[in-house]
Amino acid sequence: MSLTNFHIPYTLPIVLLVLALGLKTPTLVRAWKDPDVRATTLFLLLASAVFLSVAPASIHYINTMTGVPNIAAPWAYSLLTAFCGSCLTMVITWRDEPSPRRSIRIRRIWLIYLGIIGALWVTFFLADAPTERIYDLDTYYASEPWMREHILLYLGAHMVSALVAAYMIWKWIPRVSGGWLKAGLVFLQAGYAFGLVFDVAKLTAIGARWSGGNLDWLSTKVAPPFAILDASLVGIGFILPQGGPFLQKWIRDQRTYRRLRPLARAVRTVAPPAARARVGRFAPLDLRVLQRQQRIHDALLRLTPFLDSVLHQRAYEEACEAGHRTEHAHGIAGAVAIRAAVAASTAPPRADGQAGSAALAARTRTGLDDLEAIARALHRPRTVEAIWQRAALRESDTSHV
């Protein structure tokens, strides 16, 4: 069996699951005592192992390396059974609050599914299956003693887990208000529905063999795509409620970090009072955002004696007269005041710090949103420069009058 038989439908879910597992690994290292984190990591491990094992190329490789025909069957079915148990425990972990009752239920599920896994290996070694069957093992050995029980064990465990999980989610989903969690539960329901189609197709083909018919195409052609859809949608359903908020926060932090760059550059010439703690390029994004915000706040604090509230107000008026919206006008006015303060910071502090104090108070009241508006304004330095010149000219005219 060449690697060309490792079909793309199997490859894509494996890549996505391994990527999700890689993203989850730092969280596992930091919070391995958290049952939700452990359950999610175990789920991802088992899901990745299932997809790796059920691909035709992998089945042939396992059989060849061990020298035991069809030993890939109990191996893959054991992983699939453990995956089913993991799905049930994940739903219970999400749905129920931590309690001794929840722990007992999870423990019972694992005991049941570990017992099924043990039975899978016992029935396989009791059976006589000397001919390697990569695509049609379920129907080829449907009537073989012990292989029949072996096949029914994994199909029964899969079907029961899908029905029980679907029922629990159906009872739970009306009480769920979170968007990401509800979306994940919808994917889970769809995945379990496709899983039941897989089970029905397999059992129908096996039943046809028992009655002397031949509907092997249901097992070899119809069932596999539904199995891939089942595992893929269930994987998405479990990843989405945790990965969705993480991705949303990462995008928000990335946007904030990028937006604040012009403002950070504008004030970086202001000397810090002490050596700054360095955060590497590969540090967590939220830490880099926090450091950038802190540096901007520190720089603005040191610029307080040079901030001109009169210039800020006139720049705001000029921006409004130029047709800018209120929020954008505030941002332009802040950018003008900061650039002027940076330019004046090499001169001795003004004797009257009243203007600086007023400007600082206004900046403090508006908070971080103002900083982002200022940073957005600095993305267009020509506009800021033009408003600055007009505000300075108006101040000059007022002084002459």
N, C-alpha and C positions, 0 to 999 in steps of 0.2 A: 504494500500500500504506500504510494508515494505521497509526498507532502502536498501535491497538487489537490489531493482529495480532502485537504483541510479547508472546507468550504468557507467562503466569506460569511454566510449566515452564522457560522459558529465563531468566526474570528472577531467580528465587530462587537458582540456582547462581551467577549473575553477582554478586549482592549478597554472597553468602557468600565468593566468591573475592576480590572487591575488598576486602572487610573483612579477610580474611586477609592480603592483600597490604599493606594499610595498616598492620596490626599488625607485619608483617615488615620494613617499610621502615626503622625505627630500627635494627634488628639488622643490616640490610644496610649502613647507613651506618657503623656501628661496626666491623663485621667483614667487610668486602667481600672480603678476601683469603681467607676461609674457603671452600673449594670446596663444602661442604655448604650454606652460606648462599646462595652464588651459584646453585647448582643449584635450590634451593627457590624462590628469587625468580624465576628464569627460568621454572620450571614454573608458578608462579602467574600470571605475566604471560601466558604462552601459553594457559593454560587460560581465563583471563578473555577474552583476545582471540578464542579459538575460540567461546565462547558468545555473545559480542557479534556475531560475524560470521555465525553460522549461523541466527540468528533470521530468519524470513521478512521482517520489516520491514527488517532490516539488509541482507539480500540485495537487495531492491528498491532500497533507498537507494544502495547501492554501484553497482549497474547504472545507475541514473538519473544519479547525480553524475558518473560517468566517461563516460557516453554510449556505453558498450560493452556490448551485450547479453551477460549471463551471465559477465561478468568477475569477479563475486563468487565463481564456482566455483573458479578457480585460487587466488584470494585465501584463501577459507575452507579449501580442501583443503591449501594450503601451510601455513597455521597448524596445521591438524590433523596434518599430517605432522611438523612441527617439535615439536608437542606429544607425538607418539608417540616421537620421538627423545629428548625431555626425560625422558619416563617411563623409558625404558631406562637412560639415564645416571644418573637418580636411584637406581634399584635397584642399579646397579653401585657408585655412590658410597656408598650405605648398607652394601652387603654386603661390599665388599672394602676392605682396609686401603690407605691411600695408598701408591702404588708406581708406578714407571715403567710397569709392565705395565697397571695400571689406567688411567693417563693415555692410553696408546696405544689401549686398547679404547674409551675414551670418544671419543677423537679420530676413530677409524675409524667409529664410529656416526654422529657428526655429519657426516663426509664423505659417508657413504652417503645419509643423509637430506637433506642439502643437494643432493646430486646428483639425488635424486628430486624435490625442489622445483623445481630447474631444469628437469627433464624435464616437470613439470606445466605450466609456463608455455610451453615450446616446443610441446608437443602441443596446448595450447589455441589458440595463435595459428596453428598449422597447420590447425586444424579449421574447419569452417564451421558455426557455431551462431548464426544470426541471430535466432532467436525466443527471447525471455526465458522461461525455465521456472524458477519459484521452488520448486515442490514436487516435480516429477517429472523433473528434468533427467537423472538417471542412466538412467532407462528410456526417456525420449523420444529421447535421443541415443545409446542403447546400441549401435546399429549404424552410427553415423556415423563414417567414417574419422577417425582421430586423437582424436576425442572418446571413442571406445571405449577407446583406449589411455590417455587422460587419466583416465577414470573407474576403469579397472582399476589404474592406478598408485596412486591414493590408497587404494583398498580393499585392495590387496595390501600396501602399507606398513603400513596399520592392522592388518591381520590378522597379519602377521609379527611386529610389535611386541608385540601382545597374546599371541601364542603363546610368544615368546621370554621376555617378562617373566614370564608365568605359570609357565613351566618353571623359571626362575631362582628365583622365590619358592617354588615347590613343593620345590625341592631345599634351600632355605635355611631355611624356616620351622621344621623340626624342631630346628634348632640355636639358635633364638631363645628367650631366657628372659624378656626384658622385656615387661611387660604391654601397655604402650602400643604398642611396636613390633609385637608379635604381632597386636594388634587392627588396626593399620594394614595389615598384610600380609593379614589376612583380608578387609578391605574391598577391597584391591587385587585379590585373587583373584576376588572377586565381581564387581567392575567389569570385569575382563578377560573373565569369562565372558559378561556381558551384551554386551560389545563384540563377541565372536565371534558372538553371536546376531544382532547388527546386520549384521555382514559377510555372514553366511549368508543373511539375508533379502534384502539388496541383491543379492548375486550370483545368488540364485535368481530374483529378478524380472528381472534382466538376461538370464540364461540363457533364461527364458521368452520374452523378446522376440526373442532370436536364433533360437529354434525356431518362431517364428510365433505364440506364445501371448501371453497378457496376464495377468500376475500383478503389475501395478503396485501394487496395494494393499499388497503385502509391503514395497515400497520407501517408499511414501508414508504408510502408516498403522502398520505394525508396526515398521519399523526405527527411526524417530525416537525413540519412547519409550525403546527400549533404548540408543540413543546417549546420551540424556540421563542415564539410569541409569549407563551406563558412565563417562562423564566425571565425574559427581557422586561416585560411589563411589571412583573412582581419586583424585579430588581429596581426598576425606575420608581415604583411605588414606595419602596422602602428607603431609597436614597433621596428622593425629592424633598420630604419634609425636613431633612437635616441639611442636605446639600443646597436646597433652594435658598433658605435664609443666609447661609454662608456665602453663596454666590452673590446674592443681593447686596449683602454688606460689603463684599469685596469690590463690587462695581461702584458702590457709593463711596467707599474709601479711596478707590482709584481716581474717581472723578474729583473728589475733594483735594487729594494730593496734587493732581495735575492743575486744578484751578488755582491753588495757592502758590504755584511756582513763581509767577511774575511778582507777586508781593514779597515772597521770600527773597527773591533776587534783588528787589528794590531796597530792602532794608539790611541786606547782608553786610554792607560796609560799616554798619553801626557796630562798634567794638563791643563784644560781650564783657561783662564784669569779671568773669572767671572762665577757666577752660571748660569747653562744652563736652558733654559726654557724646561720644561718637556712636552712631547707629549705622551698621553696615548696610550695603545695598541689598543684601539678602535677608535682612531682618524682616519680621512680620510687617505687613503693610500697615496695620492699624497703629503699630508702634512708630513707624516712620511718619504717619499722618500726625500723631500726637506730638512728635518732636518738632515737626515743621510748624504746627500751630503754636507750640510753646516758644519757639525761637522768634516767631513774628510778634507774639504778645510781649516778650522780653524786650525786643527791639523798640516796639512802640512805647513801652514804659520808659525806656531811656531817651526817647525822642520827645517826651512830654514837654520839656522847657521850650521846645522849638515849634510845637504845633500852634498854628495860628487859626483861631476859631473864626475870625473875621474873613480871612481868605477862604476858609472852608465854606462859609455861608454864601459868599459871593460866587464861588465856583459852582455851588449848588444852583443858585439862581441863573447863572449863565447856562448851565446844562439844561435846566428846565426850559429856558427861552429858546435853546437850540432844538427843542422837540424831543428830548430824551424822557423816558418814563421815570416816575418818581424813584423807583428802586435803583435804576441805572444812574440817575442823576446823583443820588447819594453816593453810589460807588465811585463815580467820577470825582465828586467833591472830596471824598476821602483820599483818592489817589493823588489829587493835586496837593492836598494838605500834607500828605506823607512825603511826597517827592520834595516839596518845599522845605519840610523839616529836615530831611536828610541833607539837602543842599546847605541848610543853615547850621547844621550840627557842628561844623568846624569852627563856627564863630562863638564868642562867649555867650553864655545864657542871658536871656533878656532879664532885665531888672524886675519887670512885672510878669509874674508867671500866671496871671489870671486867665489869659487866653488859652495857654496850654492846658490849664486845669479844666476849663470848660470843654475844650475839645476832647480831652481824655474822658471826661464824664459822659459826653455824648457817645463816644466810641464804646465805653463800658456798658452803657444802657442797651445799645443795639446788639452787642455780643458778636458771636461768630458769623452770623449771617452777613453782617456788614463787612467783615473781613473777606468773605467770598465775593461779595459785590465789588469791593475795591480791587480784588485780584482779577475779576473779570474785566473791570475797566482798564486795568494795566495791560491786558491783552491787546489793547488798541492805543499804543503810546501817542500816536499823532492826535487822536481826539483829546486825550488828557493834556497834551502840550498846548493845543489850541485853546481849550477852556482855561488853562492856567494863565496863558498870556492875556486873554480877555478879562479874567478876574483881576489880574495884577494891574491892567490898564484902568479898569473901573476904580480900583483902590487908589491909583495914582490921581485920577480925575477928582475923586472925592476929597483927597488930601489937598489938592490945589484949590478947590472951592472953599 
